[in-house]
């Protein structure tokens, strides 16, 4: 099906939440030294400053689906835009350390909620033939936002702001946050949510505007899925997520959220400089390292987006798990043997490339596809919450594991990705090419 301009515009706007997600996650890397000086931070308080956003992210992911169900996907995305804007301005004008930590926590709430609402909105508005590519825009924008944050830090650093430089680095995010909020005013509400609210005429108009050639037939399927016998009994109170009929999609969401972080991706990105130092390398330009890692991530995300609707989600996950297992085993071998340090950078680049090609590109797509319409917001919240909790756990325990043995964390990550390959091969269904309502029937069959 030819790409529809209305669909593309709506998907790009919703995916801008991913750009702010990536930007806010990475921009802190350029201000840690200045913050230590400004507020006389100890390692503990510096860690809290950095992780305040992560704490907010966990809570945002946990509860982000609630307003998504109650007020709609689009309206809730606007709330995340406000949170991003308040966070950027709060950091820029922070009057003490406590206000800075609170501002970063608020930004984390936006990150967590947008990781639920953005992919879900796009999945519910996109047709099956292009859904993977469209939802993949969210991950592309996360990666692009990370790269943009590194580049923004570099440019701001050239402008001679002196002691106020860190405020500008954190505050510049207010510009894309304001643009995100304003652009959200021009996109439609999710047709699935409209149908769930009984607003079928509006849902039909949205489906027609997105270029769906069978919009009346698809609308009938959507309405049937939210008015089924099992839905009718819960229409007033809301469909419960933790019911035996949802056990299989819950398993898929929790496992993909866990495996995403059990690869070690965030721990490796957070501690990249320490990893190189432990291998005997001298100090390398942080900006150059970051841009190289970001460019690799971006390149392979684009490649994955071009193939996800052709190869399918499952094949990408299998290819990535196999490649990451080999790459992580190579990193572990370098540390355990104490030799061939020159191969470390290539193993890490290979790991990041395989991750971006698979888990990075697939997770938000898959989470948005496996749950029925009535519990999609709750299910997406569960998967995203699992992802962020595992992120915090792995990032927190990585230094302790590395202190025992520099190669130990990478052995663990390699074993986890090998297990992931087996689990995906044995249990994960392919979701490409099916409508969300057809996937609902397939999940019920499982």
KETORKOL-880110 format. One line per 4 residues: number of its first residue (from 1); their letters; for each residue x, y, z of C-alpha. Coordinates in Angstrom, 1 decimal. Last residue first. Layout:
BEGIN
NUM = a = X:Y:Z; ...
***
This chain:
BEGIN
446 = xxxx = -2.3:-19.7:22.2; -5.6:-19.4:20.4; -6.4:-16.2:22.3; -3.1:-14.7:21.1
442 = xxxx = -4.0:-15.6:17.5; -7.5:-14.0:17.9; -6.0:-10.8:19.3; -3.4:-10.8:16.5
438 = xxxx = -6.3:-10.8:14.0; -7.7:-7.7:15.8; -4.3:-6.0:15.7; -4.3:-6.6:11.9
434 = xxxx = -1.7:-9.2:10.8; 1.1:-8.7:8.3; 3.9:-9.0:10.8; 3.2:-10.5:14.2
430 = xxxx = 5.4:-13.7:14.2; 4.8:-15.8:17.3; 7.4:-16.1:20.0; 7.6:-19.4:21.8
426 = xxxx = 10.4:-21.7:20.7; 12.6:-19.5:18.6; 12.2:-16.5:20.9; 13.0:-18.6:24.0
422 = xxxx = 16.0:-20.2:22.4; 17.5:-16.9:21.2; 16.8:-15.3:24.5; 18.7:-18.1:26.3
418 = xxxx = 21.7:-17.2:24.1; 21.2:-13.5:24.9; 21.2:-14.3:28.6; 24.4:-16.4:28.3
414 = xxxx = 26.2:-13.6:26.5; 25.1:-11.0:29.2; 26.4:-13.2:32.0; 29.7:-13.8:30.3
410 = xxxx = 29.8:-10.0:29.7; 29.2:-9.3:33.4; 32.0:-11.7:34.4; 34.8:-10.4:32.2
406 = xxxx = 36.0:-7.7:34.5; 35.8:-10.1:37.4; 34.7:-9.4:40.9; 34.8:-5.6:40.4
402 = xxxx = 32.9:-6.0:37.1; 30.0:-7.7:39.0; 29.9:-4.8:41.5; 30.0:-2.2:38.7
398 = xxxx = 27.2:-3.9:36.7; 24.8:-4.2:39.7; 23.2:-0.8:39.4; 23.0:-0.7:35.6
394 = xxxx = 21.4:-4.2:35.5; 18.8:-3.4:38.2; 17.9:0.0:36.7; 17.5:-1.3:33.2
390 = xxxx = 15.6:-4.3:34.5; 13.1:-1.9:36.1; 12.9:0.1:32.9; 12.2:-2.9:30.6
386 = xxxx = 9.7:-4.4:33.1; 7.8:-1.1:33.2; 7.7:-0.9:29.4; 6.2:-4.4:29.2
382 = xxxx = 3.7:-3.7:31.9; 2.7:-0.3:30.5; 2.2:-1.8:27.1; -0.1:-4.4:28.7
378 = xxxx = -2.1:-1.7:30.5; -2.5:0.4:27.3; -3.3:-2.7:25.2; -5.9:-4.0:27.6
374 = xxxx = -9.1:-3.3:25.7; -7.5:-3.6:22.2; -6.0:-7.0:22.8; -2.3:-7.3:23.5
370 = xxxx = 0.5:-8.6:21.2; 1.0:-5.6:18.8; 2.2:-2.6:20.8; 4.8:-4.6:22.8
366 = xxxx = 6.1:-6.0:19.5; 6.7:-2.6:17.9; 8.3:-1.2:21.0; 10.7:-4.1:21.3
362 = xxxx = 11.5:-4.6:17.6; 14.0:-1.9:16.7; 16.3:-2.0:19.7; 15.9:-5.8:20.1
358 = xxxx = 17.0:-6.5:16.5; 19.0:-4.3:14.2; 19.9:-1.9:17.1; 21.2:-4.9:19.2
354 = xxxx = 23.2:-6.3:16.2; 24.9:-3.0:15.6; 25.6:-2.3:19.3; 27.2:-5.8:19.7
350 = xxxx = 29.2:-5.4:16.5; 30.5:-2.0:17.8; 31.4:-3.6:21.1; 33.2:-6.5:19.5
346 = xxxx = 35.1:-4.1:17.2; 36.1:-1.8:20.1; 37.4:-4.8:22.0; 39.4:-6.3:19.2
342 = xxxx = 42.5:-4.1:20.0; 42.5:-5.5:23.5; 43.7:-8.8:22.1; 44.9:-10.1:25.5
338 = xxxx = 43.8:-10.2:29.1; 42.3:-13.6:28.6; 39.2:-13.0:30.7; 38.8:-9.4:29.5
334 = xxxx = 39.2:-10.1:25.8; 37.2:-13.3:26.0; 34.3:-11.5:27.7; 34.2:-8.9:24.8
330 = xxxx = 34.2:-11.8:22.3; 31.4:-13.6:24.1; 29.5:-10.4:24.0; 29.9:-10.2:20.2
326 = xxxx = 28.9:-13.9:19.7; 25.8:-13.6:21.8; 24.9:-10.3:20.2; 25.0:-11.9:16.7
322 = xxxx = 22.8:-14.8:17.7; 20.3:-12.6:19.6; 20.2:-10.1:16.7; 19.5:-12.7:14.1
318 = xxxx = 16.8:-14.3:16.2; 15.1:-11.0:17.1; 15.2:-9.9:13.5; 13.6:-13.2:12.4
314 = xxxx = 10.9:-12.8:15.0; 9.9:-9.3:14.1; 9.3:-9.9:10.4; 11.6:-10.2:7.4
310 = xxxx = 9.6:-7.8:5.2; 7.9:-5.5:7.7; 11.1:-5.3:9.8; 13.4:-4.8:6.8
306 = xxxx = 13.6:-1.0:6.2; 13.2:-0.3:9.9; 16.1:-2.7:10.7; 18.5:-0.8:8.3
302 = xxxx = 17.5:2.5:9.9; 18.2:1.1:13.4; 21.5:-0.2:12.1; 22.7:3.2:11.0
298 = xxxx = 21.4:5.0:14.1; 23.1:2.7:16.6; 26.4:2.9:14.7; 26.1:6.7:14.6
294 = xxxx = 25.4:6.8:18.3; 28.4:4.7:19.2; 30.7:6.8:17.0; 29.1:10.0:18.3
290 = xxxx = 29.6:8.9:21.9; 33.2:7.8:21.4; 34.1:11.1:19.7; 32.4:13.2:22.4
286 = xxxx = 34.2:11.2:25.2; 37.6:11.8:23.5; 39.7:8.7:24.5; 41.4:8.4:27.9
282 = xxxx = 44.0:5.7:27.7; 43.1:2.1:27.0; 44.0:-0.7:29.4; 40.9:-2.9:29.1
278 = xxxx = 39.6:-1.5:32.3; 39.8:2.0:30.8; 37.7:0.9:27.8; 35.0:-0.5:30.1
274 = xxxx = 35.1:2.6:32.3; 34.5:4.8:29.2; 31.6:2.7:28.1; 29.9:2.6:31.6
270 = xxxx = 26.5:4.1:30.7; 26.4:2.6:27.2; 27.5:-0.9:28.4; 25.0:-0.8:31.3
266 = xxxx = 22.3:0.3:28.9; 22.9:-2.6:26.4; 23.5:-5.4:28.9; 21.8:-8.0:26.8
262 = xxxx = 19.7:-8.6:30.0; 18.1:-5.2:29.2; 16.1:-6.2:26.1; 15.7:-9.7:27.6
258 = xxxx = 13.6:-8.4:30.4; 11.3:-6.3:28.3; 11.0:-9.1:25.7; 10.1:-11.5:28.6
254 = xxxx = 7.6:-9.3:30.2; 5.7:-8.5:27.0; 5.7:-12.1:25.7; 4.6:-13.6:29.0
250 = xxxx = 1.9:-11.0:29.3; 0.8:-11.8:25.8; 0.5:-15.5:26.8; -1.2:-14.9:30.1
246 = xxxx = -4.0:-12.7:28.7; -6.8:-15.3:28.7; -5.7:-16.2:32.3; -6.5:-12.7:33.6
242 = xxxx = -4.1:-10.2:34.8; -5.0:-7.3:32.4; -8.5:-6.6:33.8; -10.9:-5.2:31.3
238 = xxxx = -12.5:-2.0:32.5; -15.1:-1.5:35.2; -18.1:-0.6:33.0; -17.3:-2.5:29.9
234 = xxxx = -16.1:-5.6:31.9; -19.1:-7.9:31.2; -19.3:-6.7:27.6; -15.7:-7.4:26.8
230 = xxxx = -15.9:-11.2:27.1; -19.0:-11.2:24.9; -17.3:-9.1:22.3; -17.9:-5.4:22.1
226 = xxxx = -14.3:-4.2:21.9; -13.3:-6.8:19.3; -16.5:-6.4:17.3; -15.9:-2.6:17.0
222 = xxxx = -12.4:-3.2:15.7; -13.5:-5.8:13.2; -16.3:-3.5:11.9; -13.8:-0.7:11.7
218 = xxxx = -11.6:-2.9:9.6; -14.4:-3.7:7.2; -15.3:0.0:6.9; -11.6:1.1:6.5
214 = xxxx = -10.9:-1.4:3.7; -8.6:0.8:1.6; -7.0:2.3:4.7; -5.6:5.6:3.5
210 = xxxx = -5.0:7.2:6.9; -8.0:9.5:6.4; -10.4:6.6:6.0; -9.2:5.1:9.3
206 = xxxx = -9.6:8.5:11.0; -13.1:9.1:9.6; -14.2:5.6:10.7; -13.0:6.3:14.3
202 = xxxx = -14.9:9.6:14.3; -18.1:7.8:13.3; -17.4:5.0:15.8; -17.3:7.2:18.9
198 = xxxx = -18.3:4.3:21.2; -15.4:4.9:23.6; -13.7:1.7:22.5; -14.2:2.9:18.9
194 = xxxx = -12.4:6.1:19.7; -9.6:4.2:21.4; -9.1:2.0:18.3; -9.3:5.0:16.0
190 = xxxx = -6.4:6.7:17.9; -7.0:10.4:18.2; -6.1:12.6:15.2; -3.0:14.8:14.7
186 = xxxx = -2.8:18.7:14.6; -2.7:19.5:18.3; 0.2:17.1:18.8; 2.3:19.5:16.7
182 = xxxx = 2.1:22.1:19.5; 3.2:19.7:22.3; 6.1:18.3:20.2; 7.3:21.9:19.3
178 = xxxx = 7.3:22.8:23.0; 9.4:19.8:23.8; 11.7:20.4:20.9; 12.6:23.8:22.2
174 = xxxx = 12.5:23.0:25.9; 15.4:20.5:25.3; 17.7:23.5:25.2; 17.4:23.6:29.0
170 = xxxx = 19.8:20.8:29.8; 22.7:22.0:27.8; 21.9:25.6:28.6; 21.9:25.0:32.3
166 = xxxx = 25.2:23.1:32.0; 26.8:26.0:30.3; 25.9:28.5:33.1; 29.4:28.4:34.7
162 = xxxx = 30.9:29.6:31.4; 28.5:30.2:28.6; 31.3:30.2:26.0; 29.5:29.0:22.9
158 = xxxx = 31.6:26.0:22.0; 30.2:23.8:24.8; 26.7:24.5:23.5; 27.8:22.9:20.2
154 = xxxx = 29.3:19.7:21.7; 26.3:19.2:24.1; 24.0:19.6:21.2; 25.9:16.9:19.2
150 = xxxx = 25.7:14.5:22.1; 22.0:15.3:22.6; 21.3:14.9:18.9; 22.9:11.5:18.9
146 = xxxx = 20.7:10.4:21.7; 17.7:12.0:20.0; 18.5:10.1:16.8; 18.5:6.8:18.7
142 = xxxx = 15.2:7.6:20.4; 13.8:8.9:17.1; 14.6:5.7:15.3; 13.0:3.8:18.1
138 = xxxx = 9.8:5.7:17.7; 10.0:5.5:13.9; 9.9:1.7:14.3; 6.2:2.1:15.1
134 = xxxx = 5.8:3.2:11.5; 8.1:0.6:10.0; 6.5:-2.2:11.9; 2.9:-1.0:11.1
130 = xxxx = 3.5:-0.7:7.4; 1.6:-3.7:6.0; -0.6:-4.0:9.1; -2.2:-0.5:8.8
126 = xxxx = -1.1:2.2:11.2; -3.4:4.1:13.6; -3.3:1.7:16.5; 0.4:0.8:16.2
122 = xxxx = 1.2:4.5:16.1; -0.7:5.3:19.3; 0.8:2.3:21.1; 4.3:3.2:20.1
118 = xxxx = 3.9:6.7:21.5; 1.8:5.9:24.6; 4.1:3.4:26.5; 7.5:4.9:25.9
114 = xxxx = 5.9:8.3:26.2; 4.8:7.5:29.8; 8.3:6.4:30.8; 10.0:9.4:29.2
110 = xxxx = 7.5:11.9:30.5; 7.8:10.6:34.1; 11.6:10.7:33.7; 11.3:14.4:32.8
106 = xxxx = 9.5:15.0:36.1; 12.4:13.2:37.9; 14.9:15.4:36.2; 13.1:18.5:37.4
102 = xxxx = 12.9:17.1:41.0; 16.7:16.4:40.9; 17.4:20.0:39.8; 15.0:21.4:42.4
98 = xxxx = 16.9:19.5:45.1; 20.3:20.6:43.9; 19.4:24.3:44.1; 17.9:27.2:42.1
94 = xxxx = 17.2:25.1:39.0; 16.4:27.5:36.1; 17.7:25.3:33.2; 16.7:22.1:35.0
90 = xxxx = 13.2:23.3:35.6; 12.9:24.6:32.1; 13.8:21.2:30.6; 11.7:19.3:33.1
86 = xxxx = 8.6:21.5:32.6; 8.9:21.1:28.8; 9.2:17.3:29.0; 6.3:17.1:31.4
82 = xxxx = 4.2:19.3:29.1; 4.9:17.0:26.1; 4.1:14.0:28.3; 0.7:15.5:28.9
78 = xxxx = 0.2:16.0:25.2; 0.9:12.3:24.7; -2.0:11.7:27.1; -4.4:13.7:24.9
74 = xxxx = -3.3:11.7:21.9; -3.7:8.3:23.5; -7.1:8.9:25.0; -8.4:10.4:28.2
70 = xxxx = -9.2:7.3:30.2; -7.2:4.6:28.5; -4.1:6.6:27.8; -4.6:8.3:31.2
66 = xxxx = -4.0:4.8:32.8; -1.4:3.6:30.3; 1.3:5.9:31.7; 1.1:4.4:35.2
62 = xxxx = 3.9:1.9:35.2; 5.9:3.5:32.4; 5.8:6.9:34.2; 6.8:5.3:37.5
58 = xxxx = 9.8:3.5:35.9; 10.7:6.7:34.0; 10.6:8.8:37.2; 13.1:6.5:38.8
54 = xxxx = 15.3:6.7:35.7; 15.1:10.5:35.7; 16.4:10.6:39.2; 19.2:8.2:38.2
50 = xxxx = 21.7:10.9:37.1; 21.1:13.1:40.1; 21.1:10.1:42.4; 24.4:8.8:41.0
46 = xxxx = 25.9:12.3:41.6; 24.5:12.2:45.1; 26.3:8.9:45.8; 29.5:9.8:44.0
42 = xxxx = 29.6:13.0:46.1; 28.3:16.2:44.7; 29.8:19.6:45.5; 26.7:21.3:43.9
38 = xxxx = 28.3:23.3:41.1; 31.5:21.3:40.9; 29.8:17.9:40.7; 27.2:19.5:38.4
34 = xxxx = 29.9:20.7:36.0; 31.5:17.2:35.8; 28.1:15.5:35.2; 27.0:18.0:32.4
30 = xxxx = 27.7:16.3:29.1; 26.4:12.8:30.1; 23.1:14.4:31.2; 22.1:14.9:27.6
26 = xxxx = 21.7:11.1:27.0; 18.3:10.2:28.5; 16.7:13.6:27.9; 17.6:13.4:24.2
22 = xxxx = 16.5:9.8:23.7; 13.1:10.3:25.3; 12.8:13.7:23.5; 13.3:11.9:20.2
18 = xxxx = 11.0:9.1:21.3; 8.2:11.7:22.0; 8.8:12.8:18.4; 7.3:9.4:17.4
14 = xxxx = 3.8:10.8:17.9; 4.6:13.6:15.4; 6.1:11.1:12.9; 3.2:8.8:13.1
10 = xxxx = 0.6:11.5:12.5; 2.6:12.9:9.5; 3.0:9.4:8.0; -0.6:8.6:8.4
6 = xxxx = -1.8:11.9:6.8; 0.7:11.5:4.0; -0.4:8.0:3.1; 2.3:5.5:2.1
2 = xx = 1.3:3.5:-0.9; 0.0:0.0:0.0
***
